[in-house]
């Protein structure tokens, strides 16, 4: 008799567990709901970007204008944020009451849990048949209990909706590869379009996933090939539907501001506002981690520039330190970046870039990407920025290292999942690489910028985790046979 393969043995070993699949899914969703309710109670917060989105939503409802609040009762048109999230908030305000931000968080909880289910089904569809059900359950548990994504339901911001639409895009893409019909195609189109309407970088989802669909269209995963004319009609209609919202948004911006802007400006400034290119370039010449983003970049202009908070890498020599201190003193007179001060920042940046071109073009960008992927994701928790100083706050340091370890575990599981090469693994890898390349261009890193990759980490990690559980069971079964008497 032919011996069973390890994968087949693992499947038989875990069949009793799979018989409780409904209970497992219910428990995962209940645990995910409990985690999010606790996060909402502990960390609900409305400030910063949330107030910007909320202000636009209120003006849409009250005045019918896509605008921000000005002085007194004045409002002024804006294009600094795409319309995806303000429209979501406007719908929540219309249904649940004006400025009822907590209602948006409740809706985000529901959508995130729905996204967990979509990711579980996506993992089931891309995994080998003998691993599919187990991979689905592991993915569901990973997605439901991840604190890094769950905490963002407590803030009315774009992250939760982005995670949901990425999960929807993955699920509908897998459905479309199995059956190239209108339903999955339209869901995919909605998901990638709305992802880009939430944040400009959301367009990368479509860029990474669409080629995988096109490559598999005529083959259709071994099924009867779909006619070329029908596929062309689907692709043409979906492309048109995806472009229409941005054509409308771009036309509105042209009519109001006389600028071509089909997405949103990189520095979130309206036409005519100062962009401070010298300051931005100088920050980019030394900024490496979130501490600098929080302590320096977010405070200027408008607050004091404390030279004491700048890291040593911001100065290449004592003379450069003196020049930077003098520049900061001039800025601190009014806490404003005038054209003259911005030009001096730019000159200082040019000197630093010319002296160390490799540092500016390679090492700092790679360091910022590493910081966004690897640092403990505690930016939403009441933890001091110097979390690594154990003598200052023992408990916070331990929690931060635990978060760092958990983050590393998700990444390692995903790497193993990529090594197993499930369906869509090239597209998922392409998305993470494209996103990392884009993040290498930012001047002020934030760990939340890599959250959009977590739906893929969950699916890949679920497959890897199920394989690991199967191997462990096979090992323990072998140990049991050795110990049992003959």
Phi, psi and omega in degrees: 000137180288133181291145179287144177288157178304322181293321178292321177297318179297321179297316180295322182298325186260008178301318177302324179294318182293338179294343178257031187299319180297318178295320179299315180296318180297318179295320179297316180293321178295318178295319178296320178295316179299317179299315183289324176296321177294317177300318181296319180293321186276325194233016178302129186208135176233105176200177174055238183300325180300321179290328176295310178300317181294321178297318178295318180298317180296320180289331173297317182283320185278321188239350182073021181238142175274092192210162175255160177286138176252213179281132181065235181263006181287151172228155178220141183295154183213159172224016185287344177230140175292158189280354185302308183281321174303323178293322176298313179296321179299320177296316178297318179295322180294322184277317189253352180119145182298134180062022176275075184294330181297330178295322177298322179293323177297317178296321178297323177299313180299317181291321178297317179293323174297322177297324176299317178295319178298319179295322178298316179291326175299315179298322178298322184283330184267343182281156171304151188305319185285351179246357194297311184293318179294320178297323179297316182291319178295320178298317180299316180294318179298315182292321184290327188254009179286117182288338183293321178272324184298325185292339183283353172290343183277000178232133176285078179224179192283345191300312184297315179295323178297317178299321180294313184290331175292318175299318178296321179296316179297313182297313182291328176296317178296320176299317183293323178294331178279325180211107186281080182239174184294322184304299179300325180296317181290321176297319179297317180298315178300316185296310183289328178292314181291328175300319179285335176283341176279314180214143181303322181290352176298339179297339180297335178299312178294321180299320183280323187269326184302318178301325179296325177291316182295321180295323184268003185297306186288328178282323177052042175054043174085355179273183180296130183296139179277145182298146181297324180295318180294318179295322179296319178298315179299312182296318182293315180296316181294320178297319179296315179297324180291326184276335185304312181300324182282330173295316178296317179295317179296321178295319177299316181293326177292319181293321185274317188247349182061039175229151175271108182214087181281349178239245177214148182296145184302319183265013176053052177235143175281157178305133181097342178281150178291138180254346177054060182297326179295314177300313181300317181292323179292316177302318181294341182279354179215338185294133186227335187219173184294333179301315179293323177301314184287314187281330188241299191299316182290342185267352186236131357280169177114339180222174184290140172263104183269111180298330180295340179270356178280138178288163182298334181290353178281354181228133178262350182196162175302324179295322179291325175298314180297319180295318179295319179296320179293321178295318178296321179296319178293321178295320186291350178299314181237000184053040180226142178266098177282164177305324180292317179293321179297320178297323178292321174299318180297319178297319178296319178297317180299321178297316181293319180293318180294325181286328182223072184296323181292322177299317183285323186269341185231300190291316178294315176301317178295323178294321178295319178297317178298320179298320182288331179275325196249339185292155176301132185272068183246017185295338179266359182262155178284068183235135180298150181296329177272054184298338185281350181275094188299325183292339181279323185201092186301310185296318180296321179295317179297317179296320180296317178293326176295319177296319178298319178295320178295318177299317178297324179296317176300318181292318180295318177299320180294322178298317177297320178299321175296321180297331178285347174054063173286174174301146179071007181298323178297322181292319179294318177296318180299318180297315182294323178290317178298317180294319178297320178296320178295318181293337177294344181269350182282153182265338184229102187287146171222135183297333183294343181292342178262000180300329182298343178276348187292327174305322177287323176298322179296313182294314178294319179294324177298319177295314180296319181296319180295320176297319180296319178296320178295318178296320178297318179296321178296320179295311181296326177296320177294321178296320179297322179293322180294321185280337183290141180291146177276000000 
